[in-house]
Amino acid sequence: MTWRKLPTRSLAASAVMSLGLAVPGVVVLVRVLYGMDWRLTAMIAAAAGLVALIVAGALAYDLARLRTTTWRLTDDRLELRSGIAVRQHRSIPRDRVRSVDVKADPVRRAFGLTVVKVGTGEHAGERTELTLDPLTRQEAETLRRTLLRGEAAGHEDGPLAELRWSWIRYAPLSVWSFVGGALVLGALSKMLDWFGVNLYTTDTAKAVWEWFVARPWVTVPLVVAANAVIGTVGALLLFAETWGRYRLEREPGRLRLRRGLLTSRSLTLEERRLRGVELSEPLLLRLGGGARVKAVATGLAKKEEDEHEDLAALTPPMPRDLAERVATRIARLSPSMSGFEAASVGGRVRGSVVAPAPVADPGWIGRLRGHPGTALRRRVVRALATVAVLAVAAAVARDWTGAWVWAVPVVVLPVVLWVAFDAYRGLGHALGDRHLVTRAGSAGRSTVALDRGGIVGWTIKQSFFQRRAGLVTVSATTAAGRGHYDVVDVGRGDGLDLAAAAVPGLLEPFLRR
């Protein structure tokens, strides 16, 4: 197949996007010229010249990039030649392509362009991913379908989840809602600083502090409320932009996620890469009855240019029962946790033979087995130790702060005890026909259903205090997701039997019955 060039309409998009880079430069230039007493017409002319120079530079660079970048798709490889000063020729075998990520910001969307990233699902560096920046929408869709040509459609193909705007009520249930006002104030002060307005001069800070101290019962609640309102509005807007037009569907042999109100994004994930699902429940979201579904898959680590994005997220925050149903359909989980969990309720598993048993609770999370009471004792001891340290610090600081400092350990005590009991209630594990399920955490609780076929090893960890309590942490090693998933503070015998039954024959040579 012949080599193809990138579309030339990229020049127009580059010209428009370069205007965003010109704005800070124009602001700084006007500020400098204003201090030198330049005339208004002269400042306008200088600013226009700077804008023209920046746009011309962007166009020259993009034109050189377009002239030196070509790509082609052969019967067995996707190839890309690029580089202005240093030429590169990179290629990916078609049979190793595992994902096609299509993304378009508002400017590229206006010109009918998208950025396409083709990945192999490996973590060996940039050589495992090719970026075509940009392609037309038609070219991108044709390339996506060609590279990820799946099997024949099955009866389960079709939509798995679509956006309901009622889910936006879960957007403020995040810690960012409480710090959003401070972030906006910091960004605003930075912008004003470009114009020479400094909000943090000594006189200004002193006046604001005196005003706060004079009426704390009014100013403190007012600031807290204003910060919460700004953070909530920001969270709602971010949810709308990130998850607008959301749709998750199963195509033959793959999952496809589409989302984005202004910046559209389409991620196609081969089901061969899927090693399970994770039900993520941060504390505030969990208290509000919500959860998110994430993929446990190979090759979904965050990229350097996308550090702010969670590429593994398959759903927005949604009602927890709905999230559980979506996770069940994505991973094709068994509706019941038969096998190890059901058989081990009355005793330990012997060897790797697991007898099925009837299950009354149809939910796969509802059948998780709890952990020994010594796990609760460990968490309560840690909570009391934290309060003891705060009490010692309060005793030391009393001479400088006054008796009110004793309120700190008194207030913290019920909080840490609640966290300890909640963390213990969150512990659980089960073994199904195809999946190992584990749950842990309080502030950030997660329930992971890991495909047993994706487990490549086990790590058995036991601290000094765990040995005294008869507990162990069993970690399933996998090439997907975080790389390992832990069954925390499980009984020593149950943990080893769980590992032996999950992947028969893998741990058996190291066990002594």
C-alpha positions in Angstrom: 0.0 0.0 0.0 1.3 3.5 -0.8 2.4 6.0 1.8 -0.3 8.5 2.8 0.1 12.1 4.1 -1.7 13.8 6.9 -4.6 16.1 5.9 -3.5 19.7 5.1 -6.5 21.2 6.9 -4.3 20.6 10.0 -2.7 24.0 9.1 -5.9 25.9 9.7 -6.4 24.1 13.1 -2.8 24.9 14.1 -3.3 28.6 13.2 -6.4 28.8 15.5 -4.8 26.9 18.3 -1.7 29.1 18.2 -3.9 32.1 19.1 -4.2 30.6 22.5 -0.4 30.6 22.9 -0.3 34.2 21.7 -2.6 35.6 24.4 -0.1 35.3 27.4 2.6 36.8 25.2 0.4 39.7 24.2 -0.5 40.3 27.9 3.1 40.4 28.9 4.0 42.7 26.0 1.3 45.2 26.7 2.2 45.3 30.3 5.9 46.0 29.5 5.0 48.6 26.8 2.5 50.3 29.1 5.2 50.8 31.7 7.4 52.4 29.0 4.6 54.9 28.1 4.0 53.7 24.6 1.0 55.1 22.7 -2.1 52.9 22.4 -1.8 52.6 18.6 1.8 51.6 18.9 1.0 48.9 21.5 -1.8 47.6 19.3 0.6 47.4 16.4 3.2 45.6 18.4 0.7 43.2 19.8 -0.6 42.4 16.3 2.9 41.9 15.1 3.6 39.4 17.9 0.4 37.5 17.2 1.3 37.3 13.5 4.8 36.1 14.4 3.5 33.4 16.7 0.9 32.2 14.1 3.5 32.2 11.3 5.9 30.2 13.4 3.2 27.6 14.2 2.2 27.3 10.6 5.8 26.9 9.5 6.4 24.2 12.0 3.2 22.4 11.2 3.9 22.6 7.4 7.3 21.1 7.9 5.8 18.3 10.1 3.1 17.5 7.5 5.8 17.4 4.7 7.9 14.9 6.7 5.2 12.7 8.1 3.7 9.8 6.2 1.9 6.6 7.2 0.6 3.4 5.6 -1.3 0.3 6.6 -0.1 -2.9 5.0 -1.5 -6.4 5.3 0.6 -7.0 8.4 1.9 -3.7 9.8 0.9 -0.1 10.6 3.9 2.1 9.7 4.7 5.8 10.5 7.6 7.9 9.2 8.1 11.3 11.0 10.6 13.7 12.3 11.9 17.1 11.0 15.5 17.1 12.3 15.7 13.4 13.3 13.9 11.0 11.1 12.0 8.0 12.6 10.4 5.0 11.0 8.2 3.1 13.5 5.8 0.3 12.9 3.4 -1.9 14.9 2.3 -5.5 13.8 -1.4 -5.5 13.1 -1.9 -8.7 15.1 -0.6 -7.0 18.2 -2.9 -3.9 18.1 -5.1 -3.9 21.2 -6.5 -0.4 21.4 -7.4 2.5 19.2 -7.9 5.8 21.0 -9.6 8.6 19.0 -9.6 12.1 20.5 -10.6 15.5 19.2 -10.6 18.8 21.0 -13.1 21.6 20.0 -10.8 23.1 17.4 -10.0 19.9 15.7 -13.7 18.9 15.8 -14.6 22.1 14.0 -12.2 21.2 11.1 -13.3 17.5 11.1 -10.0 16.2 12.5 -9.1 13.7 15.2 -6.0 12.4 16.9 -5.6 8.6 16.7 -3.4 6.6 19.0 -2.9 3.0 18.2 -1.4 0.8 21.1 -0.3 -2.7 21.5 -1.2 -3.0 25.2 2.4 -3.3 26.3 4.4 -1.2 28.8 7.7 -1.2 27.0 7.7 2.6 26.2 6.7 4.8 23.3 7.6 2.2 20.7 4.4 0.3 21.6 2.2 3.2 20.5 1.8 5.2 17.2 0.1 8.6 17.1 -1.4 9.9 13.9 -2.0 13.6 14.5 -4.3 14.3 12.8 -6.6 12.3 10.6 -10.0 13.1 9.2 -12.9 11.6 11.0 -13.7 9.3 8.2 -10.1 8.1 8.0 -9.9 7.5 11.7 -13.1 5.5 11.8 -12.0 3.4 8.8 -8.6 2.8 10.4 -10.2 1.8 13.7 -12.6 -0.7 12.2 -9.8 -2.2 10.0 -7.3 -2.6 12.9 -9.9 -4.0 15.3 -11.8 -6.3 13.1 -13.6 -8.5 15.6 -15.4 -11.8 15.5 -19.0 -12.3 14.5 -21.5 -10.5 16.5 -22.9 -12.3 19.5 -26.2 -12.1 21.4 -24.6 -9.9 24.1 -23.3 -7.3 21.7 -24.9 -3.8 22.1 -25.0 -1.0 24.5 -23.9 -1.6 28.1 -24.5 1.8 29.5 -25.6 5.3 28.4 -25.5 8.6 30.1 -28.4 9.6 32.3 -28.1 13.3 33.4 -29.5 12.4 36.8 -26.0 10.9 37.5 -24.6 14.4 37.7 -25.8 14.6 41.3 -22.7 12.4 42.1 -20.3 14.9 40.6 -19.9 17.0 43.8 -19.2 14.0 45.9 -15.5 14.5 45.5 -12.7 16.1 47.6 -12.2 18.6 44.7 -15.6 20.2 45.6 -14.1 21.4 48.9 -10.9 22.8 47.4 -12.3 24.1 44.1 -12.7 27.7 45.3 -9.0 27.8 46.4 -7.9 26.5 43.0 -10.0 29.1 41.2 -8.6 31.9 43.4 -5.1 30.7 42.7 -5.7 30.7 38.9 -7.4 34.1 39.1 -4.5 35.6 41.0 -2.1 34.2 38.5 -4.0 35.8 35.6 -4.2 39.2 37.5 -0.4 38.9 38.1 0.1 39.0 34.4 -1.5 42.5 34.4 0.6 43.6 37.3 -2.1 43.2 40.0 -0.7 41.4 43.1 -3.4 40.3 45.5 -0.8 39.1 48.1 1.0 42.3 48.9 1.8 42.8 52.6 -0.8 45.6 53.0 -3.5 43.6 51.3 -2.8 40.4 53.2 -2.7 42.3 56.5 -6.0 44.1 55.8 -7.8 40.9 54.8 -6.5 39.1 57.9 -7.7 41.9 60.2 -11.1 41.8 58.6 -11.3 38.0 59.2 -10.1 38.2 62.8 -12.6 41.0 63.6 -15.7 38.9 62.7 -14.7 35.2 62.5 -18.2 33.8 63.1 -19.3 35.5 59.9 -16.2 35.3 57.7 -15.3 31.6 58.3 -18.7 30.1 57.4 -18.9 32.6 54.4 -15.5 31.5 53.0 -16.3 27.8 53.5 -19.7 28.2 51.8 -18.3 30.2 48.9 -15.5 27.6 48.4 -18.1 24.7 48.5 -20.3 26.5 46.0 -17.5 27.3 43.6 -16.2 23.7 43.9 -19.6 22.2 43.3 -20.2 24.3 40.2 -16.8 23.4 38.9 -17.5 19.6 39.5 -20.8 19.8 37.7 -19.2 21.5 34.7 -16.4 19.1 34.6 -18.8 16.1 34.7 -20.8 17.6 31.9 -17.7 18.2 29.7 -16.0 14.8 30.5 -19.0 12.5 30.4 -21.4 14.3 28.0 -22.7 12.0 25.2 -21.3 9.0 27.1 -22.0 5.6 25.7 -20.4 2.2 26.4 -21.1 -0.6 24.1 -19.9 -4.1 23.2 -18.9 -4.6 19.6 -17.7 -8.0 18.2 -14.6 -8.9 20.3 -14.2 -5.4 21.8 -15.6 -2.7 24.1 -16.1 0.9 22.8 -16.3 3.9 25.0 -17.4 7.3 23.7 -17.7 10.4 25.7 -17.0 14.2 25.8 -19.2 17.2 25.3 -16.6 19.6 23.9 -13.5 17.4 23.5 -14.8 14.1 22.1 -13.1 10.8 22.9 -13.5 7.3 21.6 -11.6 4.4 23.2 -11.8 0.9 21.7 -10.5 -1.9 23.9 -10.1 -5.5 22.8 -11.7 -7.9 25.2 -8.7 -10.1 24.9 -6.9 -7.5 27.0 -9.6 -7.4 29.7 -8.5 -9.2 32.9 -11.4 -8.1 35.1 -13.3 -5.1 36.4 -12.9 -2.8 39.4 -15.8 -1.2 41.3 -14.3 2.0 42.7 -16.1 3.7 45.7 -14.3 6.7 47.2 -15.7 7.6 50.6 -17.9 10.5 49.7 -19.3 8.8 46.6 -19.9 5.6 48.6 -21.8 7.5 51.3 -23.9 9.0 48.5 -24.7 5.5 47.1 -22.6 5.8 44.0 -19.7 4.0 42.4 -17.6 3.9 39.2 -16.5 0.9 37.0 -12.9 0.7 35.9 -11.3 -1.8 33.5 -8.5 -4.1 34.7 -6.7 -4.4 31.4 -3.3 -4.5 29.9 -1.9 -1.3 28.4 -4.1 1.2 30.1 -1.5 3.0 32.2 -1.7 6.8 32.2 0.4 8.5 29.5 2.6 11.5 30.3 0.4 13.9 28.4 -2.7 12.5 29.9 -1.8 12.4 33.6 -5.1 14.1 34.5 -7.2 11.4 32.9 -8.0 8.0 34.2 -7.9 5.9 31.0 -9.2 2.8 32.8 -12.6 4.5 33.8 -15.4 2.8 31.9 -18.3 4.7 33.5 -19.0 8.0 35.2 -20.2 8.0 38.8 -23.5 6.2 38.9 -25.8 4.4 41.3 -24.0 1.6 43.0 -26.4 -1.2 42.0 -26.3 -0.1 38.4 -22.5 0.0 38.5 -22.5 -3.5 39.8 -24.8 -4.7 37.0 -22.6 -2.9 34.4 -19.5 -4.5 35.8 -21.2 -7.9 35.7 -22.0 -7.5 32.0 -18.6 -6.2 31.1 -16.7 -9.1 32.7 -19.4 -11.6 32.1 -19.3 -12.4 35.8 -21.1 -15.3 37.3 -24.2 -14.0 39.1 -23.2 -16.0 42.1 -20.0 -16.7 44.0 -20.1 -20.4 44.1 -17.0 -22.5 44.4 -14.4 -21.5 47.1 -16.5 -19.0 49.0 -19.7 -21.0 49.2 -17.8 -24.2 50.1 -15.5 -22.5 52.7 -18.3 -21.0 54.8 -18.4 -24.1 56.8 -14.7 -24.9 56.8 -11.4 -24.7 55.0 -10.9 -25.9 51.4 -8.9 -29.1 51.1 -6.4 -29.1 48.3 -7.8 -27.6 45.1 -11.1 -29.5 45.0 -14.0 -27.1 45.4 -17.6 -28.3 45.8 -20.4 -26.1 44.4 -23.2 -25.0 46.8 -26.5 -23.2 46.3 -26.4 -19.4 46.7 -29.2 -17.4 48.1 -27.9 -13.9 47.3 -27.7 -13.2 43.6 -25.2 -10.4 43.8 -21.6 -11.3 43.2 -20.4 -8.6 45.7 -23.0 -9.7 48.3 -21.4 -13.1 48.6 -18.0 -11.9 49.7 -16.6 -13.7 52.7 -15.6 -11.6 55.8 -12.2 -11.7 57.4 -11.2 -12.8 60.9 -11.9 -10.6 63.9 -8.1 -10.1 64.5 -8.1 -7.9 61.4 -10.6 -5.6 63.2 -8.3 -5.6 66.3 -5.3 -4.5 64.2 -7.3 -1.5 62.8 -8.6 -0.5 66.2 -5.1 -0.6 67.7 -3.8 1.6 64.9 -6.6 4.1 65.5 -6.0 4.2 69.2 -2.2 4.7 68.6 -3.0 7.6 66.3 -5.1 9.3 69.0 -2.4 8.6 71.6 0.2 10.4 69.5 -2.2 13.3 69.1 -2.7 13.4 72.9 1.0 13.5 73.6 1.4 16.3 71.0 -1.5 18.2 72.7 0.1 17.8 76.1 3.4 19.2 74.7 1.7 22.1 72.9 -0.7 23.1 75.7 1.6 25.7 77.1 1.7 27.6 73.8 -1.8 27.0 72.5 -4.0 26.7 75.6 -6.3 24.0 76.9 -8.4 24.0 73.7 -5.8 21.8 72.0 -7.2 18.8 73.9 -10.2 19.0 71.7 -8.2 17.7 68.8 -7.7 14.1 70.1 -11.2 14.1 71.5 -12.7 15.0 68.1 -10.4 12.6 66.2 -11.1 9.6 68.4 -14.7 8.7 67.2 -13.6 9.5 63.6 -10.6 7.1 63.5 -12.7 4.4 65.3 -15.4 4.7 62.7 -12.8 4.5 59.9 -11.3 1.4 61.6 -14.7 -0.4 61.8 -15.6 0.7 58.3 -12.3 -0.6 56.9 -12.9 -3.9 58.6 -16.5 -4.2 57.2 -15.0 -3.5 53.8 -12.7 -6.5 53.8 -13.9 -9.5 51.8 -13.0 -12.0 49.2 -14.6 -14.8 47.2 -13.7 -17.2 44.4 -16.0 -17.8 41.5 -16.0 -20.0 38.5 -13.8 -17.6 36.5 -12.9 -14.7 38.9 -11.1 -13.9 42.1 -13.0 -11.2 43.9 -11.3 -9.0 46.6 -12.4 -5.9 48.4 -10.6 -3.5 50.8 -10.4 0.1 51.8 -12.5 2.8 53.6 -11.5 6.2 52.3 -11.0 4.6 48.8 -12.8 1.3 48.8 -12.4 -0.9 45.7 -13.9 -4.3 44.8 -11.9 -6.1 42.1 -13.1 -9.1 40.1 -9.9 -10.5 38.6 -9.9 -13.1 35.9 -8.2 -16.2 37.3 -6.7 -16.9 33.9 -4.8 -13.6 34.1 -3.0 -14.4 37.4 0.6 -15.2 36.7 2.0 -15.4 40.3 1.4 -15.0 44.0 3.1 -12.8 46.6 2.6 -13.8 50.2 3.3 -11.0 52.7 3.2 -11.2 56.5 4.4 -8.5 58.8 5.5 -9.0 62.4 2.1 -8.0 63.7 0.3 -10.1 61.1 2.3 -13.2 62.2 1.2 -12.6 65.8 -2.4 -12.2 64.7 -2.3 -15.3 62.4 -3.1 -13.1 59.3 -1.5 -12.8 55.9 -1.8 -10.6 52.8 -2.1 -12.6 49.6 -1.3 -10.6 46.4 -2.3 -11.9 43.0 0.2 -10.8 40.3 -1.1 -9.9 36.9 0.1 -8.1 33.8 -3.0 -5.8 33.9 -4.1 -2.8 35.9 -2.0 -2.0 38.9 0.0 -5.2 38.5 -1.1 -6.9 41.7 -4.4 -7.1 43.7 -4.3 -7.9 47.4 -6.5 -10.0 49.7 -5.6 -8.1 52.9 -5.5 -9.5 56.4 -7.0 -12.9 55.6 -6.5 -15.9 57.9 -3.2 -17.7 57.1 -4.8 -21.0 56.2 -7.7 -19.5 54.2 -5.4 -17.2 52.3 -3.1 -20.0 51.2 -6.0 -22.2 50.3 -7.6 -19.3 48.3 -4.4 -18.9 46.3 -4.0 -22.6 45.7 -7.7 -22.9 44.5 -7.6 -19.8 42.3 -4.9 -21.1 40.0 -4.6 -24.9 40.6 -1.0 -26.1 40.5 0.7 -22.7 40.6 1.2 -22.6 44.4 0.9 -26.3 45.3 4.7 -27.0 45.0 5.3 -24.5 47.8 2.6 -25.7 50.2 2.9 -28.3 52.9 -0.4 -29.9 53.8 
